[in-house]
Amino acid sequence: MVALERAWNETDSTLDGDSVGLKAVTEADAEVKAEAEALDAYSQIVSSVAERLIPSVASLRVTRTVGGWGSAVGAGSAVAFTPDGFLVTSAHVVAGTDRGTAVFVDAAEREFRVVGRDPLSDLAVVRVDGSVEAATLGDAARLRVGQLVVAIGNPLAGTVTAGVVSALGRSLAARDGRTSRLVENVIQTDASLNPGNSGGALADSAGRVVGINTAVAGIGLGLAVPIDRVTQRILASLTHDGRVRRAFLGVVGGTRPLPPRLANELGRARALEVVQLLDGSPAARAGVRPGDLILDLDGHPVEGVGDLQRLLDDTLVGRHIGLRLARNGATVDLGLTPVELADD
C-alpha cells in the first residue's frame, strides 16, 4: 500500500511538471502570435497610407542653368494639396528654375510652373494643369516622439519608407541671399529618405501629411518641415501671392536667461538678447541698443529667436507697435514700425 501511494505521488509530480512546461509553451506561442499580429497591423498601416497617398505624390524633373555655362537636371517630389493642381515641394528642389515636368504614379507627365517659393521656410508651390487627387494636410503640432510616420516620394521608383518620429522641435537653418532664418519645429524621423524624396510627404498613420521631407540629417535620419498653422499660412501666401511677406526689425540676437527678479516678476525664464543692430533699421531708429533684452513685441512674449520669427509676419508690416525691453535691470517701453523684409 505504501509503495502504491509513493508511485502515485511520483506520477502526480510528473504531471505537474508537464503542465508547467505546457503553460510555458502556451505563453511563448501567445507572445509570438501577438508579435505577428502587431507586425501585420504595422504592415497594414504602412500599406494603407501608401495606397492613399501615392496618387497625390508626383516626381519632379527640373532643368536649371548652372553658372551661366550650361544646365543641370535635378529631381525631387511634390505633394498635391488642392484638387485644382497646386502641389507643395521643397524650395531647393525648384531653385533656379520656373518650370519642369511632374510625373504621377500613372506615368502621366504634366508640365508644371513654379507659383512661388520661400527659401526661408524651404517650401515652394508649383501648379500643373487639370485636376489632381489632393492629399489631406494634418497638423504636426499633434505629433509625439515615437509615433509611426511614413515617408513617400518619387512614386515611380516606389520609395515608401516607415519609421518613427525620433525628435521634435529641431531647427533647420535656411538662407535666401544675405538673409538667414531658422525653420522651427522641424520633425526628425528615422524613416529613411531616398534620392528624389525631397519635397515628398511625411504622413501619420491616418494618411495625413504632417511634413514635407527636406534633408538627410545623418545616417538613418531625415528632417521634414512641419505642416502646421505657420506653414499653412506660408502655403496660402505662396498660392495666392506667389511670395511670403515678412516684417523686419533689424536685430540680431539669441536667447538669454532673465535675471531672477525679472524672471519671477514676468513668470518666464528667458528673453531675446540684442547682440547687433543693423544700421538704419526700424529697431535702431526706435532706440533699441545692443545688450537690451526683448521681452514683448506687440503685446506677445518673446523668449527666443523662434518667438520673434513667428511674430514678424505680414500683419506687422507698416503698423506702429509696442516693444518692451529689459535694460540695466529696468523695463523700457518703445514704439516702432516694422518694414517689409526685402528680397535679395
SULWOTA-V554794 format. One record per backbone hydrogen bond with DSSP energy under -0.5 kcal/mol. NH is the residue of the N-H (numbers start at 1). CO is the residue of the C=O. Records with the same first field share a line. If there is no record, write none. Layout:
BEGIN
NH=CO, CO
END
This chain:
BEGIN
5=1
6=2
7=3
8=4
9=5
10=6
11=7
12=8
13=9
14=10
15=11
16=12
17=13
18=14
19=15
20=16
21=17
22=18
23=19
24=20
25=21
26=22
27=23
28=24
29=25
30=26
31=27
32=28
33=29
34=30
35=31
36=32
37=33
38=34
39=35
40=36
41=37
42=38
43=39
44=40
45=41
46=42
47=43
48=44
49=45
50=46
51=47
52=48
53=49
54=50
56=53
57=53, 54
58=78
59=103
60=58, 76
61=101
62=74
63=99
64=72
65=96
66=70
67=65
69=66
70=66
72=64
74=62
76=60
77=198
78=58
79=88
80=56
81=86
82=86
85=82
87=126
88=79
89=124
93=90
94=90, 91
95=92
97=94
100=112
101=61
102=110
103=59
104=108
107=104
110=102
112=100
113=127
114=98
115=113, 125
116=125
117=242
118=123
121=118
122=118
123=118
124=89
125=116
126=87
127=113
128=85
129=111
132=83
134=132
135=80
137=135
138=209
140=227
142=139
143=140
146=165
147=144
149=163
150=203
151=161
152=201
153=159
157=154
158=155
159=153, 154
160=158
161=151
163=149
165=147
166=164, 188
167=188
170=186
172=183
174=181
176=179
179=176
181=174
183=172, 181
184=182
186=170
187=224
188=167
189=222
190=164
192=190
194=192
197=194
199=213
200=197
201=152
202=211
203=150, 201
204=208
207=204
209=136
210=202, 208
211=202
212=225
213=200, 211
214=223
215=223
217=215, 221
218=221
221=218
222=189
223=215
224=187
225=212
227=210
228=226
232=228
233=229
234=230
235=231
236=232
237=233
238=234
239=235
240=236
241=237
242=237, 238
243=237
247=312
248=339
252=276
254=273
256=271
258=269
263=259
264=260
265=261
266=262
267=263
268=263
271=256
272=294
273=254, 271
274=292
275=252, 273
276=252
278=250
281=278
283=249
285=281
286=282
287=283, 284
288=283
291=274
292=289
293=326
294=272, 292
295=293, 324
296=324
297=300
298=322
300=297
302=295
308=304
309=305
310=306
311=307
312=308
313=311
314=245
316=313
317=314
318=338
319=316
321=336
323=334
324=296
325=332
326=293
327=330
330=327
332=325
334=323, 332
336=321
338=319
339=248
341=246
END
